[in-house]
Structure formats: structure tokens, C-alpha cells
Amino acid sequence: MDWIQIGSVVLLGAMLIFIFPRMRHAVKNAPKGSSKDWLNYLMILVVVGLFIVFLVQMV
Amino acid sequence: MNPNYSVATHSSSSTLATNKLIRNTYTLLSMTLLFSAGAATAGVMMNLSQGMALGATIAAIAMLWFVLPRTANSAVGIPVIFGITGLLGLGLGPVLNYYLSVNPNIVMTALGGTGAIFLGLSAYALTTRKDFSFLAGFLMVGMFVVIGASLLNIFLNIPVMSLAVSAAVIMIMSGFILYQTSAMVNGGETNYIMATASLFLSIINMFQALLHILGAFNSND
């Protein structure tokens, strides 16, 4: 393992430690979405996914 | 005072404040993206090493965590956000150099694709004015899992896992763009410097993930 990998491990580890309390707070306090909200979000992700497939075909 | 008049005045001033926030955010975002693109070009031309790029990225993240939250409510926040975005752009140097040497078309397609996804999602959130605050928990958990998987893959080195992480990053960043734009429209975010930082990070992460996916499926290998 070279020192760039060690640096990346340290950076990603620090990110996990930094994000964890924010994640816990967001999970506890975020408003709950209805099934319609989630379906809407899912549809958007499908459109984005199809667009990525289109981009992959282009290169 | 007539209560109806008071409500109308309050609503109109709130709309003005939202419009000002959106205008300021997109102006600052455009400027930081241009600045970051300039820094990335400098990184490519200087043939920046991976170590230097990692150093620039670590410095940018440290500024993002420890300096920006303390300065975002003052004029000092502007040079800080330019510093962060410049360092992140500089950190892209070696990655861009690699993909430009493989197939320059990949970089242009990733750039255009990221721009199109960002504009499409922003336009959707701005025009529908839907509230995407319910995504907060899901996006943070997704981010945590993706960072954990990236960390694990440094040791495992599985190419398919790396591709899956990139695909997940694009989906999560799409969610962050919707969430942040809707927060600006619906009053969840009132600081244009913080809104710019959040949107910039979504764009740069999406660009890197798209570069990785397009590079992996590149037919010119």
C-alpha cells in the first residue's frame, strides 16, 4: 500500500467520522415522504439512469 | 393595518428574498465553476502529481468542514468558497490528464452530461416547487454507505464494486441537487454561499463518477 492509498484511507475514514452524527440527525429529524413522493423520486432516478446509458452509448 | 395587506406584503417580501437567494446562488455557482475549471486546466497543464492532487483535495475538504461554516455569513465566505472550489478543481488534474490521454471525448461527454443532468434537475425542482426535504435521511445514509464502500474497495480493489459506487454516487448527487434546490425554494436554505458549496460538491462528484463510468465503458480501449 503506497502513501497515496494511505492518504485516501485517512480522508475517507475522516469523512465517515464527520458524516456519522449528521446522518443520525438527518435520519431522526427529516420529514417522512409519502409513497407518491418516493415514486416521483424513483421516476427521476430512472430518467437520469436512462440518460447515463445514452451517454455510455455515445462514447 | 389591513391583515390581508400585511399577509400579501409578507408573502411578496418572502418571494423576493427567495428569488434573490436563487439568483445569488446561481451567479456564485457559475463563477466558482469557471474558476474551478481554470484551476483544473492549470492542474492538467502542470501535470500535477497524484500526491499533490490528494493534498489539494484534503485542504479543500478541511476548509469546507472547518472554515466555511464559520465564514459563510460574512464577506470572507466568498474568497473561502473560491479557495475550496479552486483546490477541488486543481485536485481533478491527474484524473483529467488520464482520461484526456485515453479518449478526450470521455471528458467532454462527462462535462456535457453533468451539465445537462444538473440543469434538468434544477429546472424540475424550481418549476414544480416540490418539497424534497424528505430525502435528507436517505441521502445522508446513501453518502455514508458509498464512502464506506469506497474505503473498503481500496483494500479489496474490485472493479465492479468501484463502478457500482460511481453509479450510486450519480443517483445520490441527483438527489442532493433536488434536495438543495427545493430547500432554496421552500426556505430550508437561506445562505447562498452554503447553497453554492452544496451544489458545487454535487456537480463535481457527479462529474467524477460519470468520468469513471464512461471511461470503464469506453469502446476505444
Interface residues (C-beta under 8 A of the other chain):
Chain A: W3 I4 Q5 G7 S8 V9 L11 L12 G13 A14 M15 L16 F18 I19 F20 R22 M23 A26 V27 K28 N29 A30 P31 K32 G33 D37 W38 N40 Y41 I44 L45 V48 G49 F51 I52 L55 V56 M58 V59
Chain B: Q50 G51 L54 T57 I58 I61 W65 N103 N105 I106 T109 A110 G113 A116 I117 L121 Y124 K130 D131 F132 S133 F134 L135 A136 G137 F138 L139 M140 V141 M143 F144 I147 G148 S150 L151 I154 A167 I170 M171 S174 G175 L178 L210 I213 L214 F217 N218 S219 N220
